[in-house]
Amino acid sequence: MISGDSGSKKSLMIAGAVFLLLLIPGVTGAAGNNVLRYGFRIFLYITIGEMWNLLSGYAGMTSLGQQSFIGLSGYALAVVTSKYGMPYPLGFISGLVISLVFALAMSFLLLRIDGMYFAITTWVVAEALGTLFMSMTYVNRGAGMTISAVPYPRIGTLYVMALVLCFGVLLLIKMLMSSGSGLKIIAMRDDPQAAEASGVNLKKTKRMVYILAAGITSLAGSLFFLNKGTIYPESGFDIGWTISMVFIVIIGGSGTFYGPVAGAVIYVLLSEILAHYPGWSNIILGAAAIVMILFCPKGIVRIRIRNKN
Amino acid sequence: MYILQVLINGMLLGGVYAILGLGMSLILGIVKLTNLAHGEYIVIGAYTSMVLQAQLGTDPFLSLIVSVPFLFLAGYLVQRFLVNKAMSSGAEPALLVTFGVSVILKDVLLLIFGADARHISTDYSNSTVMIAGLAIPLLNICLLVLSGAAVLLLHLFMHHTRTGMAIRAVSDDPEPAELSGINVPHTFAVAAGAAAATAAVAGLCVGMKWTWYPSSGGHYLLIAFVIVVIGGLGNVAGTFAAGILFGLMQVIGGASYGLLISYIFLILMLTIRPNEFFGRYLLFQRKRH
C-alpha cells in the first residue's frame, strides 16, 4: 500500500501522460462535441464527488448542503456577467470569494454540531438560500438570470477548463491525504476524542476541510452554469446536486481516492442511458445507492481490490 | 377585527403544523434517527386520500381508514428491512438510506401522478362559521379537531399499551430493553410505522388546506424540523405549541419570509443551543459509550 518516492514519481508521470492525452481532443477538436460534453460532465462530477468524499468519506462530515456553493457561484457568475457586463473569469473569482467567505462564516455555526445534525443543518442552509434568492429582486426572484459572455466559450474551451480543474483537484487530494493534514483528517474521522488527545485541533481541521470543499465545489458550479447559460433558485440550490454527489461517492467507494472517479464515470454514463427513460433516473440511482450502502458499503473500487487478492 | 381573525386562523392552522412535526418528533426521539423520507410519506398520505375520494366519492376524512394502516405498513417495512440494517453500521449510512428512499419515492410519485398541483376539495372546503362576529373557516376547525385527536391517540398508544411502553423503554436505552425480552428491531419498526401513520393524517390535512406536488416532500420535511426544534423532542404539548407559533409566524411574515425566518431560526437553534434541544439524545449517546 505504501508507495515509495519512486512509486509516487511514477504514478505522477502516468497522471501527467493521461492529462496530456485527455487534453488533445479539447485543444485540437479531434473529438466530436458529444464526446467533449461527456468529458466535461465527467470531470466536473469527479471534482464535486472528490470534494464530497473529502467531507464525508475522509473527514466524517456528511453534508447535504453542498448545493449552497454551486448556487452561490452560479448566481455570482450571472450577476457579474449579465448585470455588470464583466468577463466571466471575474464571475468565477467572485463566486469563489463569496463561497469562501460564506463557508467561513457558516463554519462558526455548523462546526458546533456533527453527524446527522450537521448533515441536516447544511441542507436547511441551502434551502434557506434558495428561499432567499426566490424573494430577492436583485437576482430577479424566481424568474432566474442568464449568464452572458462574448464570445460565449465553446464546448472545447469548457472541456479544457473542466479537465484542468479536475486534475488539479485530484493532485490536491493526493497531496493533502498523504500529508500530515491528511493523517489528522483521517484520525479525526476514526476517533475524534483520541485525535484531539493526540494534539489534532478538531475545529481547525474541520474548518479547513469545509472551506476547501466549498471553494472547489464553487469553481465546479461556475463551470456547470457557464455551460448551462441560465440559473434559477431551484436549479442552483437544488438538492439534486447533493443526490449526485452521494451517489458518486457511495457507488464508487467512500473514503477512497479512486472511488469518486469511478462513481462519476458510472453516474454520467448511467444518467445518459437513463435519459431515454424519463423519470426513472433518480429511482434507479437511489435504489443502487441503497443497495450499495446495505450490501457493499465500501463501494465498487474495493470490490475490485478484494477480488484481486 | 380583521387582524384578530387572521391571528385566530393562524393559530387554528397550528394543529396542521403540529401534526406535520409529530411523526418527526417520534422517530427522532425514539429511533434517534432522522427519516429524510418523512416528507414523502406526508405526500403519499395526501395522494392516497385524493385517490380514495376520487374513486369512492366518500368524505376525505374517511380515507384515513385506509391511508393510516397503509402508511403504517410502509413505514414499518422501510425501517425493518432497510434502515435498521444500515443503522448497525452507523447513523450516517442510515441517514443516507432514508435519503435514497426519499429520492426514489419522489420520482415514483412523479411517474404515477405527474407534476400537476393537487388539492383535495369538498363541499365544505370554503364554508365559514361565524363565532362571536369572526368568520372562521370550517375546514380549519375540522383539521384542528383531527390533529388534536391524532395527538391524543398517539399519546394513549405510547403510555397505555404494552407496545407503547416497549417503545419508550427502547427509546430510553435499547440494551437493557433488549435484555428484558423486547425485540428491538421490531419495536423500532413499530415506532417508525406509527410516525408514518401520523404522516397519513398530516397528508390529509395539507392536501385539504393547500395544494401539493410530488416534490413537496422536502418542504414538509423542513417544516416538520422547525416544529420539532421549536417544540422540543418527544414533547407532545410542546409540539402543539410549536405548531401554533409556526402558524402565527406564517400569517405574520407571509409565505416566503415566514419560511425564511423559520429556516434561520432553525439553523440558529440547531447550531447555537444544540444541547437544550438534543439533551436527551446526547445523554443517550453518552450512556452508550
Chai-1 contact restraints between the chains, C-beta under 6 A:
chainA,res_idxA,chainB,res_idxB,connection_type,confidence,min_distance_angstrom,max_distance_angstrom,comment,restraint_id
A,T62,B,E92,contact,1.0,0.0,6.0,A-B,restraint_1
A,L109,B,T271,contact,1.0,0.0,6.0,A-B,restraint_2
A,R112,B,T271,contact,1.0,0.0,6.0,A-B,restraint_3
A,I113,B,T271,contact,1.0,0.0,6.0,A-B,restraint_4
A,I113,B,P274,contact,1.0,0.0,6.0,A-B,restraint_5
A,G115,B,A91,contact,1.0,0.0,6.0,A-B,restraint_6
A,M116,B,T34,contact,1.0,0.0,6.0,A-B,restraint_7
A,M116,B,A91,contact,1.0,0.0,6.0,A-B,restraint_8
A,M116,B,L95,contact,1.0,0.0,6.0,A-B,restraint_9
A,Y117,B,L270,contact,1.0,0.0,6.0,A-B,restraint_10
A,I120,B,T34,contact,1.0,0.0,6.0,A-B,restraint_11
A,T121,B,I267,contact,1.0,0.0,6.0,A-B,restraint_12
A,T121,B,L270,contact,1.0,0.0,6.0,A-B,restraint_13
A,V124,B,Y263,contact,1.0,0.0,6.0,A-B,restraint_14
A,V124,B,L266,contact,1.0,0.0,6.0,A-B,restraint_15
A,V124,B,I267,contact,1.0,0.0,6.0,A-B,restraint_16
A,E127,B,L222,contact,1.0,0.0,6.0,A-B,restraint_17
A,A128,B,Y263,contact,1.0,0.0,6.0,A-B,restraint_18
A,T131,B,L259,contact,1.0,0.0,6.0,A-B,restraint_19
A,T131,B,L260,contact,1.0,0.0,6.0,A-B,restraint_20
A,L132,B,L260,contact,1.0,0.0,6.0,A-B,restraint_21
A,S135,B,S256,contact,1.0,0.0,6.0,A-B,restraint_22
A,I243,B,V103,contact,1.0,0.0,6.0,A-B,restraint_23
A,G279,B,D107,contact,1.0,0.0,6.0,A-B,restraint_24
A,G279,B,L110,contact,1.0,0.0,6.0,A-B,restraint_25
A,G279,B,L111,contact,1.0,0.0,6.0,A-B,restraint_26
A,N282,B,V103,contact,1.0,0.0,6.0,A-B,restraint_27
A,N282,B,D107,contact,1.0,0.0,6.0,A-B,restraint_28
A,I283,B,I104,contact,1.0,0.0,6.0,A-B,restraint_29
A,I283,B,D107,contact,1.0,0.0,6.0,A-B,restraint_30
A,G286,B,G100,contact,1.0,0.0,6.0,A-B,restraint_31
A,G286,B,V103,contact,1.0,0.0,6.0,A-B,restraint_32
A,G286,B,I104,contact,1.0,0.0,6.0,A-B,restraint_33
A,A289,B,G100,contact,1.0,0.0,6.0,A-B,restraint_34
A,I290,B,V97,contact,1.0,0.0,6.0,A-B,restraint_35
A,I290,B,G100,contact,1.0,0.0,6.0,A-B,restraint_36
A,I293,B,A86,contact,1.0,0.0,6.0,A-B,restraint_37
A,I293,B,P93,contact,1.0,0.0,6.0,A-B,restraint_38
A,I293,B,L96,contact,1.0,0.0,6.0,A-B,restraint_39
A,I293,B,V97,contact,1.0,0.0,6.0,A-B,restraint_40
A,L294,B,K85,contact,1.0,0.0,6.0,A-B,restraint_41
